[in-house]
Amino acid sequence: MQTVRDVMTTNVEYCTPLDNVYEVAVKMKDLDVGAIPICEDDKLIGMITDRDLVVRGYAEKHSGSYQVTGVMSKDLISVPPDTTLQEASRLMSEKQIRRLPVVEEGQLVGIVSLGDLATNQMSDESAGHALSEISEDSQRKH
């Protein structure tokens, strides 16, 4: 059975608590990603999505120099690398998340996204179900 280790993105770029929201936004733009992990002393302490920047940052009238710790999500759902693809997909669907940090002994070792799951034949159906569940929930909020 395949695990998230088999499909996750490794060598993930991250920011630190010393960075500001402008630096996070620039990194997202340069890397063409929608989420940046926040790490301190090699430990994952938070995550900032493009939505976080808008809702908790700019919509709250915080400037680009605002600290990332005021915008990041702190109560993260993460998985170890040996988590099965089916379990990761179920968790993403249940918790309504599109990206799942992969953590080993507190350290960020990768990120698995719905896209990673969808490109894997073994998990196509699970990824499709998870995306459907997440998309339905976000449509209800609009």
Helices and strands as residue ranges (DSSP letters): H 4-7, H 21-31, E 35-40, E 43-49, H 50-52, I 53-57, G 58-60, G 68-70, H 85-95, E 99-104, E 107-113, H 114-118, G 121-123, H 124-141
